[in-house]
Amino acid sequence: MKKGNQGEGGGRPEKTLRADEVIQLEALSAYLTKSQIADYFSISENTLRAIEERQPEVFEAYKRGRVRAFAGMGQNLIQLAKAGNVSANIFYLKTQAGWKEEAPEVQDIPAINIVIDSNAINATAE
């Protein structure tokens, strides 16, 4: 039987993440979305976001895991670029240095009319 009024302790207890789960979340954040992480812990994404508000260390672990993954990928990209991978160089310069490809300038080319003189064709055939 329910004790007290709504908001006075009735309902489910608030979900929290243990220290070992926070470590798991940090590792998972490198390659999963928040929705997928919530699924991993068998909670809703809204519950995960509420946990982040109550437990700031959870949000910090999520950010830390993402940043570490980005840093690792960035290091790999730079290694490839330095090794001469042209695609890696182009990608890096476009995303990090603001380079962009300009669309070629459209030019109007006048129409060319070709007139064939049938007399000239017959003369060369003879």
Wavefront OBJ file of the C-alpha trace (Angstrom):
o trace
v 0.000 0.000 0.000
v 1.204 3.469 -0.923
v 2.464 5.629 1.918
v 1.992 9.402 1.779
v 0.841 11.690 -1.011
v 2.358 12.012 -4.455
v 5.754 13.677 -4.158
v 6.143 12.519 -0.566
v 8.172 9.409 -1.232
v 5.564 7.390 -3.062
v 6.567 5.611 -6.264
v 9.826 4.145 -7.403
v 13.093 5.156 -5.795
v 15.318 7.367 -7.963
v 17.727 5.420 -10.127
v 21.413 6.141 -9.622
v 24.526 4.689 -11.192
v 27.142 2.973 -9.063
v 30.824 3.851 -9.477
v 31.459 0.769 -11.625
v 28.496 1.679 -13.863
v 29.873 5.209 -14.289
v 33.147 3.657 -15.498
v 31.182 1.475 -17.948
v 29.250 4.503 -19.170
v 32.502 6.372 -19.839
v 33.810 3.491 -21.950
v 30.510 3.063 -23.809
v 30.199 6.765 -24.607
v 33.089 6.434 -27.059
v 30.845 4.634 -29.531
v 27.224 4.642 -28.314
v 24.613 7.393 -28.236
v 22.879 8.345 -24.988
v 19.812 6.444 -26.142
v 21.892 3.306 -26.715
v 23.653 3.709 -23.364
v 20.265 3.988 -21.679
v 19.219 0.763 -23.407
v 22.425 -0.889 -22.181
v 21.501 -0.004 -18.587
v 17.828 -0.954 -19.192
v 16.551 2.554 -18.497
v 14.949 5.230 -20.634
v 16.942 8.088 -22.128
v 14.933 10.505 -19.970
v 15.964 8.552 -16.875
v 19.608 8.704 -17.962
v 19.347 12.474 -18.398
v 17.729 12.774 -14.943
v 20.597 10.723 -13.482
v 23.072 13.107 -15.152
v 21.378 16.022 -13.394
v 21.464 14.305 -9.999
v 24.917 12.808 -10.450
v 27.183 15.322 -12.224
v 29.953 12.693 -12.334
v 27.826 10.699 -14.780
v 27.625 13.571 -17.259
v 31.344 14.283 -16.798
v 32.163 10.615 -17.479
v 30.044 10.723 -20.640
v 31.834 13.841 -21.908
v 35.261 12.468 -20.965
v 34.629 9.221 -22.863
v 33.483 11.092 -25.979
v 36.432 13.490 -25.931
v 38.954 10.678 -25.504
v 37.457 8.847 -28.478
v 37.550 12.014 -30.604
v 41.160 12.628 -29.607
v 42.128 9.078 -30.583
v 40.418 9.374 -33.949
v 42.060 12.740 -34.494
v 45.475 11.235 -33.774
v 44.794 8.432 -36.254
v 43.686 10.910 -38.897
v 46.819 13.008 -38.464
v 49.017 9.888 -38.642
v 47.347 8.901 -41.920
v 47.695 12.416 -43.304
v 51.390 12.577 -42.370
v 51.933 9.191 -43.997
v 50.720 10.655 -47.291
v 47.062 9.632 -47.340
v 45.620 12.337 -49.606
v 42.022 11.685 -48.513
v 43.024 12.123 -44.869
v 44.789 15.379 -45.735
v 41.776 16.724 -47.597
v 39.337 15.667 -44.873
v 41.485 17.213 -42.144
v 41.893 20.510 -43.985
v 38.175 20.727 -44.771
v 37.029 19.968 -41.220
v 39.780 21.642 -39.208
v 41.216 24.399 -41.388
v 38.034 25.593 -43.079
v 39.081 24.629 -46.577
v 36.281 24.125 -49.073
v 35.864 23.296 -52.696
v 34.530 26.084 -54.829
v 31.854 25.244 -57.356
v 33.184 25.817 -60.883
v 32.059 29.040 -62.486
v 29.212 28.441 -64.921
v 30.019 29.771 -68.383
v 27.595 30.243 -71.234
v 28.974 28.593 -74.333
v 27.395 29.749 -77.573
v 25.779 27.090 -79.722
v 27.807 25.817 -82.667
v 26.033 25.287 -85.966
v 27.610 22.783 -88.326
v 26.555 23.006 -91.944
v 27.487 20.161 -94.226
v 27.734 20.918 -97.883
v 26.428 17.866 -99.687
v 28.376 18.853 -102.829
v 31.635 18.667 -100.898
v 30.780 15.188 -99.604
v 29.960 13.932 -103.101
v 33.157 15.444 -104.525
v 35.398 13.612 -102.037
v 33.620 10.326 -102.645
v 34.384 10.343 -106.395
l 1 2 3 4 5 6 7 8 9 10 11 12 13 14 15 16 17 18 19 20 21 22 23 24 25 26 27 28 29 30 31 32 33 34 35 36 37 38 39 40 41 42 43 44 45 46 47 48 49 50 51 52 53 54 55 56 57 58 59 60 61 62 63 64 65 66 67 68 69 70 71 72 73 74 75 76 77 78 79 80 81 82 83 84 85 86 87 88 89 90 91 92 93 94 95 96 97 98 99 100 101 102 103 104 105 106 107 108 109 110 111 112 113 114 115 116 117 118 119 120 121 122 123 124 125 126
